[in-house]
Structure formats: structure tokens, C-alpha cells
């Protein structure tokens, strides 16, 4: 599947998803780009609103982590999309994560 978005997005296989830690809770990151993070959110919907500020940390499978500070842009059924205040570093994060996914899940690119 060709990625025609403005910023390249990595879609993670379920067992390769990084964790987003907010306060004492942990959520699975579904996909990530320089300008957006989508994560699973199974809490009651009324706890989160468009425009709410989010502060947390994304922990990747290689134990690298980055701080995430941003605002809720979209609320889906059980997913939330956050626009980071600062772009997620392309070379240090996006490319490394893409290499990890392609190396460990080579058939995924053709299954999507």
C-alpha cells in the first residue's frame, strides 16, 4: 500500500507496537509519523476531548524513548490521534522504526 500522506507514517503490527506512557498508564501506539501519533485508548470516551493536552513518553521496542507533548486532534472509537508540539525526529525515530518493522516483519508490506 502506497503512503500518499504529507508525512510518512509507520503502521505497526500488533506485537511490535511501542508503548505510550501517560502518567501511570500505558497505551499501544498504532501508527506514528513526524506530525502525528495514533494510539489505542480504551478508557471512557468522556475522559478525553479534542484539544486536550497530552504529555507522555513513547517507549520503542529497542528501549529508545522520546517525550511526547501535544494536543488531541481526533477521537475515534477506541483510538486517539495526537499532534505533537514538536515534530517527531525523522532520522532518529521514523527511519529507525521503519527499518525495525521491515526487518522483523518483511511480509507485512505486502499484506497491507
C-alpha positions in Angstrom: 0.0 0.0 0.0 1.5 3.3 -1.0 1.7 6.0 1.6 0.5 9.2 0.0 0.3 11.4 3.1 2.3 14.5 3.6 4.4 12.8 6.3 5.4 9.2 6.1 3.5 7.0 8.6 4.6 3.7 10.1 1.8 1.3 10.8 2.9 -1.2 13.5 2.0 -4.9 13.6 0.1 -5.6 16.9 3.1 -7.3 18.6 5.6 -4.6 17.5 3.7 -1.6 18.9 5.6 0.9 21.0 4.0 2.0 24.3 2.8 5.5 25.1 3.1 6.1 28.8 0.9 8.8 30.2 1.0 9.2 33.9 0.9 5.6 35.2 -1.0 4.1 32.3 0.4 2.6 29.1 -1.2 2.6 25.6 -0.3 0.9 22.4 0.9 3.1 19.5 -0.9 2.1 16.3 1.0 4.3 14.0 3.4 7.2 14.0 4.6 10.0 11.7 6.6 13.2 12.2 3.4 15.1 12.9 1.0 12.6 14.4 0.7 9.6 16.8 -2.4 7.3 16.9 -2.8 5.2 20.0 -5.3 2.7 21.5 -7.5 4.3 24.1 -9.9 2.0 26.0 -10.8 4.4 28.7 -14.3 6.0 28.9 -14.6 8.4 25.9 -15.7 11.4 28.1 -12.2 11.4 29.7 -10.6 12.8 26.6 -11.6 15.7 24.4 -10.4 17.3 21.2 -7.9 20.0 22.1 -6.8 18.3 25.4 -3.1 18.4 26.1 -1.2 15.1 26.3 2.2 14.7 28.0 3.9 11.3 28.0 6.7 9.2 26.7 6.8 6.8 23.8 8.9 3.7 24.5 10.0 1.7 21.4 10.9 -2.0 21.2 14.7 -1.1 21.3 14.0 0.7 24.6 14.7 4.1 23.0 12.2 6.6 24.2 11.0 10.1 23.3 8.9 12.6 25.2 5.5 13.4 23.6 3.7 16.6 24.3 0.8 17.6 22.1 -2.9 18.0 21.6 -5.7 15.6 20.8 -6.7 16.2 17.2 -9.1 13.4 16.6 -11.1 10.9 18.7 -12.1 7.6 17.1 -14.0 4.7 18.6 -11.0 3.4 20.6 -8.2 5.4 19.2 -6.9 8.9 19.7 -4.7 10.9 17.3 -2.3 13.5 18.8 -0.4 16.2 17.0 2.9 16.6 18.7 4.0 20.1 19.8 7.5 19.3 18.3 7.9 17.1 15.3 9.0 13.5 16.0 12.6 13.3 14.7 12.6 11.7 11.2 16.1 10.2 11.1 16.4 9.3 14.8 12.9 7.7 15.1 10.9 7.3 11.9 13.6 5.8 9.8 14.9 3.5 12.6 11.4 2.3 13.3 10.7 1.7 9.6 13.9 -0.4 9.4 12.9 -2.4 12.5 9.4 -3.1 11.1 10.7 -4.1 7.7 13.5 -6.3 9.1 11.3 -8.1 11.6 8.0 -8.2 9.6 9.2 -8.5 5.9 5.8 -9.8 4.7 3.8 -7.1 6.3 4.5 -4.6 3.5 2.8 -7.0 1.1 -0.1 -7.9 3.4 -1.4 -4.4 3.9 
